[in-house]
Amino acid sequence: MRLSRRGLLRAGLAGTAATALGGLASGCAVPTGSTGRNMVLWYWSGGLSDTVVKEAKARYDNTVTLKAQQIGGYYRSKLITTMAGRSHIPDIAGLKGEDMASYLPNADQFMDLRTLGAEKFKNQYLDWKWQQGVADDGSLVGFPIDVGPVVQFYQSAVFEKAGLPYEPDEVSRELDTWEKFFAAGEQLKKRIPGAFMLTDVGSVFEMSLGQGTTRFVDRDRHFIGDGKHVRDCWDRAVEAKRRGIVSNIVAGTPDANSAMERGLLPSALNASWAAGDLKLGVPKTKGRWRVAGCPGGPSNVGGSFLAITKACREPERAFEIITWILNAANQAQGFVDAGLFPSTPASYDMKKLREPDPFFGDQITMDVFGPAAEKIPVSYNSPYDIALGQPVRDEIKNVGVLGKNPDKAWKDAMSKCRRIADHLGVSY
C-alpha cells in the first residue's frame, strides 16, 4: 500500500518534538528526478566523501549519469515532502541516522535491499548498525554509511597536573566506570580551581542512554521513558551536577572554547566526529588532546544510511553504486575527507586510518575509536523516540543550566511526554 501524503507527514512528525513539517518544506526547490540516463542521489553537505562521489560519477559514467545533489536546509522534511508529492523523487537518498526510525514504518516507499543481494554484504558491516536499517517486516531500508562511536577527549597535561591518569590506556582502564569518572572530576576541581570535567549534564544523560538497549518507546508502541533504564540515566546526570563536575557554560559557545583553551574544560564525552569540531573550534590546543574509552562502556551518536527509493527505474544499478561508494576502502576515504567513521571494520586496519594524529599528540586514535565502534549494543529505535525523548532532554538541560529542581523537572518532563504520546497515539 502506498503511503498517503498525510501518512508521510505524520511519520515526519514522529521524529520531531511534535512540530509540523509543512512550513519547513515550503519554497524549497526540488531538483529534477531521474530521466533517461540520469540517476539522482540526494545527500547533505558532509554526508559523503566528495572524493568518493566524484570517483563514482567517473566510474559509472558509461552506464548512467550520476547526479549527486547536496540538499541544504531541512533535509528530512524536503525528502518526505518530495516523496509524498510523488514526483522528482531521487533514485538514491541519504537517510540521517537520527531520523532512520521514522522512515522504517514507511519501508514500502523504499527498495528492500535484500532483494538486490544485500545479505551477501552483511558480514562486512557492524551488525548493530546494519540492524538499525531493518524495518519491522524484516526488509532492509538503509545501507550503512557511517557511525559515531563515543569516546572521552581529554587534555593529558591537565590530567597529569591534577594527579589523574593521563596516558590513553591508563585513562581507559582507570576511569572505565561512571563512579570513577565522577571521582576524577571531583579531584580535578579540587586540584585545579575553576576546572570542570564536562561542560554540561546533557552528555552524561545522552551517553548513558546510548549504553543501553532501550529508549523511550518499545516495539509495541508503548511509552517506556518513565522506566528505570531512563531514570537511571537521568539520576546519573543529576549526580554529575550535584558533585560539581559540570560547568554552567553552554557547549559550543565562545566561552566554552575559551575555557578549553585555558585547560578549564579539559574533557568531553562525544562521538568520533567531534574530533573535527575540536580542531576547528580550538586549533590553539593542537597536541594537548588525547582519546580514551567512554566511562560506562560504548555508546553511539550519529551515523547515516543510503536507501533506494521505489521511484528508481534501475535499482540494480543504484545498488551497485551504493555498495561501491560504501565499501571499506571508500569508507576509509570518507573518514579522511569528512570524519565519517566507517561502518566497515575492515577499514580500521587500513594504513590511512592508522596515521598518528598531531592534534592528539600523535596518538593513533583508531586504536580507541575502532574497538568502541565494534562493541556498541544493538538497540531498538522507535520512530517516536525523538519526539518523546525531547521533553526529557529539555528538562535535564534545565536542571544543569538553570538549576531547576530535579524532581520537579522529571515530573514536568513526564507530563509533557504524556501529552505528546496522546497526540501521536502512543500508549503509556
C-alpha positions in Angstrom: 0.0 0.0 0.0 1.4 3.4 -0.9 1.6 5.9 1.9 -0.5 9.0 1.7 0.9 12.5 2.0 -0.7 12.7 5.4 0.9 9.5 6.4 4.3 10.6 5.4 4.0 13.9 7.2 2.8 12.1 10.3 5.9 9.9 10.0 7.9 13.1 9.9 6.1 14.4 13.0 7.0 11.3 14.9 10.7 12.2 14.5 10.3 15.7 16.0 9.1 17.3 19.2 5.5 17.5 17.8 6.2 20.2 15.3 4.6 20.3 11.8 6.7 19.9 8.8 4.6 21.7 6.3 6.2 25.1 6.9 9.7 23.7 6.7 9.3 22.4 3.2 7.6 25.5 1.7 9.6 27.3 -1.0 12.2 24.6 -1.4 13.4 24.0 -5.0 13.1 20.3 -5.8 15.8 19.0 -8.2 14.8 17.2 -11.3 14.4 13.5 -10.8 15.7 10.6 -12.9 15.3 11.0 -16.6 17.0 9.0 -19.3 20.5 8.1 -18.2 20.3 10.3 -15.1 20.4 8.7 -11.7 19.8 11.3 -8.9 21.5 11.0 -5.5 20.4 13.2 -2.6 22.5 13.8 0.4 23.6 16.7 2.6 26.9 18.6 3.0 29.4 16.3 4.7 27.2 13.3 4.3 29.5 11.5 1.9 33.1 11.9 0.8 33.4 14.4 -2.1 36.3 12.4 -3.4 34.4 9.2 -3.5 31.3 10.8 -5.0 33.4 12.3 -7.8 35.1 8.9 -8.4 31.7 7.2 -8.5 30.5 9.7 -11.2 33.5 8.8 -13.3 33.3 5.1 -12.6 29.7 4.7 -13.8 29.7 7.3 -16.5 29.5 4.7 -19.2 26.1 3.4 -17.9 24.4 6.3 -16.1 24.9 9.9 -15.4 25.1 10.1 -11.6 23.7 13.5 -10.5 24.8 13.9 -6.9 23.0 16.8 -5.3 23.6 18.2 -1.8 20.3 19.3 -0.3 20.5 22.1 2.2 18.2 23.2 4.9 15.7 20.8 6.4 16.8 17.7 4.5 14.4 15.2 6.0 11.3 17.3 5.5 12.3 18.1 1.9 12.7 14.4 1.2 9.4 13.5 2.9 7.5 16.2 1.1 9.0 15.2 -2.2 8.1 11.6 -1.7 4.6 12.5 -0.6 4.2 14.6 -3.8 5.3 11.5 -5.9 7.3 13.5 -8.4 11.0 14.4 -8.8 11.9 11.7 -6.2 15.6 10.9 -6.1 16.7 7.4 -7.0 19.2 7.2 -4.1 18.6 9.0 -0.9 20.7 9.6 2.2 18.8 9.0 5.4 20.3 10.5 8.6 20.8 8.1 11.4 18.8 10.2 13.9 15.8 10.1 11.5 16.1 6.4 10.4 13.5 5.1 12.7 10.9 7.5 11.3 11.4 6.1 7.8 11.1 2.4 8.8 7.3 2.3 9.1 7.2 3.5 5.5 9.5 0.8 4.3 7.3 0.2 1.2 8.4 3.5 -0.2 12.0 2.1 -0.5 13.5 -0.9 -2.1 14.1 -3.9 0.2 17.8 -4.1 -0.4 17.7 -7.8 0.4 16.0 -8.3 -3.0 19.1 -6.8 -4.6 21.6 -9.0 -2.8 22.4 -7.0 0.3 22.7 -10.1 2.5 26.0 -11.1 0.9 27.5 -7.8 2.2 26.1 -8.1 5.7 29.2 -9.5 7.4 31.3 -6.6 6.1 29.4 -4.1 8.3 28.9 -3.6 12.0 26.0 -5.8 13.0 24.3 -3.3 15.3 24.5 -0.6 12.6 23.1 -3.0 10.0 20.2 -3.8 12.3 19.3 -0.1 12.5 18.3 -0.1 8.8 16.0 -3.1 9.2 12.2 -2.5 9.3 9.8 -4.5 11.5 8.8 -6.6 8.5 12.5 -7.6 8.0 13.1 -5.5 4.9 16.4 -3.7 4.7 15.7 0.0 4.0 19.2 1.6 4.6 22.7 0.6 3.7 25.2 1.8 6.4 27.3 4.9 5.7 29.0 5.8 9.0 28.7 5.5 12.8 29.6 7.8 15.7 31.4 5.8 18.5 31.6 7.8 21.7 35.0 8.4 23.4 36.5 10.7 26.0 38.5 13.5 24.6 40.9 14.9 27.3 43.9 17.1 27.7 46.7 14.9 29.1 48.8 17.7 30.7 45.8 19.0 32.7 45.0 15.4 33.9 48.6 14.9 34.9 48.7 18.2 36.8 45.5 17.1 38.6 47.2 13.8 39.6 44.9 11.8 37.4 45.8 9.0 34.9 46.9 10.8 31.7 48.1 8.2 29.2 45.2 6.9 27.0 45.5 3.3 28.1 45.5 4.3 31.7 42.6 6.6 31.4 40.6 4.0 29.5 41.4 1.4 32.2 41.2 3.5 35.4 38.2 5.8 34.5 36.1 3.0 33.0 33.1 3.4 35.2 30.9 6.5 35.8 31.7 6.5 39.5 35.5 6.5 38.8 34.9 9.2 36.2 32.9 11.4 38.7 35.5 10.9 41.4 38.2 12.0 38.9 36.1 15.1 38.2 36.0 16.0 41.9 39.8 15.6 42.1 40.3 17.7 39.0 38.1 20.5 40.5 40.0 20.3 43.8 43.5 20.4 42.3 42.8 23.0 39.6 40.3 25.6 40.8 37.8 26.6 38.2 38.2 23.4 36.1 35.3 21.1 35.3 35.3 17.6 33.9 32.4 18.3 31.5 30.6 21.3 30.0 27.1 20.2 30.9 25.0 17.3 32.2 23.5 16.5 28.8 26.4 14.5 27.7 26.2 12.3 30.8 22.5 11.6 30.1 22.9 11.0 26.4 25.9 8.7 26.6 24.4 6.8 29.4 21.2 6.2 27.4 23.2 5.1 24.4 24.9 2.4 26.5 21.6 0.6 26.9 19.4 -1.3 24.5 16.1 0.5 25.1 15.0 4.1 24.7 11.6 5.8 25.1 9.1 3.7 23.1 9.1 -0.1 22.7 8.1 -2.3 19.7 4.5 -2.4 20.8 4.3 1.4 20.7 4.2 1.8 24.5 5.9 4.7 26.2 8.7 3.4 28.4 10.5 6.6 29.0 9.4 6.6 32.6 11.1 3.3 33.2 14.2 2.6 35.3 16.5 2.5 32.3 15.8 6.2 31.6 15.5 7.3 35.2 18.9 5.8 36.0 20.5 7.9 33.2 18.6 11.0 34.5 19.8 10.3 38.1 23.4 9.9 36.8 23.2 13.3 35.1 21.8 14.9 38.2 24.6 13.3 40.2 27.1 14.9 38.0 25.6 18.3 38.7 25.4 17.6 42.4 29.0 16.7 42.6 30.0 19.8 40.8 31.9 18.3 37.9 30.0 20.1 35.2 30.2 23.8 34.3 27.4 26.3 33.7 28.8 27.1 30.3 26.8 26.4 27.2 28.5 23.9 24.9 29.7 25.2 21.6 29.9 28.8 22.6 33.0 31.1 22.6 33.0 30.8 26.4 33.3 27.1 26.1 36.1 27.3 23.6 37.9 29.8 25.8 37.7 27.5 28.8 39.0 24.6 26.8 42.0 26.7 25.6 42.8 27.6 29.2 42.5 24.0 30.3 39.4 24.6 32.4 37.3 22.3 30.3 39.9 19.6 29.7 37.5 16.7 29.0 34.5 15.9 26.8 32.4 12.9 26.0 31.4 12.8 22.4 31.4 10.9 19.1 34.4 10.4 16.9 33.3 13.1 14.6 33.7 15.7 17.4 37.5 15.5 16.8 36.8 17.7 13.8 34.9 20.1 15.9 37.8 20.4 18.3 40.3 21.0 15.5 38.1 23.8 14.1 36.9 25.3 17.4 40.2 25.3 19.4 43.1 25.0 17.0 45.5 26.5 19.5 45.1 23.4 21.6 46.7 21.2 19.0 48.8 18.4 20.6 47.2 18.7 24.0 44.4 16.3 23.5 44.2 12.5 23.7 41.4 10.0 23.2 40.3 7.3 25.7 37.3 5.0 26.2 34.0 6.3 27.4 33.2 5.6 31.1 30.4 3.1 31.4 31.0 1.4 28.1 30.5 2.0 24.4 27.8 4.4 23.1 26.9 5.9 19.7 25.9 9.3 18.4 25.1 9.8 14.7 25.8 7.8 11.6 23.6 7.6 8.4 22.5 5.4 5.5 21.8 5.3 1.8 18.5 4.0 0.5 17.0 3.3 -2.9 13.5 4.8 -3.4 10.7 2.9 -5.2 10.9 5.7 -7.9 14.2 4.4 -9.1 13.9 2.8 -12.5 17.3 1.0 -12.3 17.5 -0.3 -8.7 20.2 -2.9 -9.6 22.5 -0.2 -11.0 21.7 2.0 -8.0 22.6 -0.8 -5.6 25.8 -1.4 -7.5 26.7 2.3 -7.0 25.8 2.3 -3.3 27.8 -0.8 -2.5 30.8 0.7 -4.3 30.5 4.1 -2.6 30.2 2.3 0.8 32.9 -0.4 0.5 35.7 -0.5 3.1 38.3 1.4 1.1 35.9 4.2 0.2 34.6 4.4 3.8 38.2 4.9 4.9 38.5 7.8 2.4 35.2 9.2 3.9 36.9 9.3 7.3 39.9 11.1 5.9 37.8 13.6 3.9 34.9 14.3 6.2 35.3 12.5 9.5 32.7 9.9 8.6 33.7 7.0 10.9 33.4 3.7 8.9 30.7 1.2 9.5 33.1 -1.4 7.9 35.5 -2.9 10.4 37.9 -3.8 7.6 38.6 -0.1 7.2 40.1 0.2 10.7 43.3 -1.6 9.8 44.0 0.4 6.7 47.1 2.4 6.6 45.4 5.8 6.0 43.4 5.3 9.2 46.4 4.4 11.3 48.4 7.5 10.8 49.5 9.3 14.0 47.3 12.4 14.6 49.3 15.5 15.6 46.3 17.2 17.1 46.1 14.3 19.5 49.7 14.2 20.4 50.5 11.8 17.5 48.1 9.2 19.0 46.7 6.6 16.6 43.1 7.4 17.6 41.8 4.4 15.6 43.1 2.2 18.5 40.3 3.7 20.6 37.6 4.5 18.0 37.6 1.1 16.4 37.1 -1.1 19.4 34.4 1.3 20.7 32.5 1.0 17.4 32.6 -2.7 17.4 31.2 -3.0 21.0 28.1 -0.7 20.7 25.0 -2.6 21.9 22.1 -3.3 19.5 19.2 -1.2 20.5 15.6 -0.8 19.3 14.9 2.7 17.9 11.3 3.7 17.6 10.0 6.3 15.2 8.6 8.1 18.2 11.8 8.2 20.3 12.9 11.6 19.2 9.5 13.3 20.0 9.1 11.5 23.3 12.7 11.9 24.3 12.8 15.7 23.7 11.0 16.8 26.9 13.4 14.7 29.0 16.4 16.2 27.3 14.9 19.7 27.7 14.3 19.3 31.4 17.7 17.8 32.2 19.2 20.8 30.5 17.0 23.0 32.8 18.5 21.1 35.7 22.1 21.6 34.5 22.0 25.1 33.2 19.2 26.8 35.1 19.4 24.9 38.4 15.8 23.6 38.3 14.8 21.2 41.0 15.4 17.7 39.5 12.2 16.2 40.9 10.1 19.0 39.5 11.9 18.7 36.2 11.3 15.0 36.0 7.6 15.4 36.7 7.3 18.2 34.1 9.1 16.0 31.6 6.8 13.1 32.2 3.7 15.4 31.9 4.9 16.7 28.5 5.6 13.2 27.4 2.1 12.0 28.2 0.6 14.9 26.1 2.9 14.1 23.1 2.1 10.4 23.5 -1.6 11.1 23.3 -1.1 13.2 20.2 1.0 10.5 18.5 -1.2 7.6 19.5 1.5 6.0 21.8 0.1 4.2 24.8 1.6 4.5 28.3 
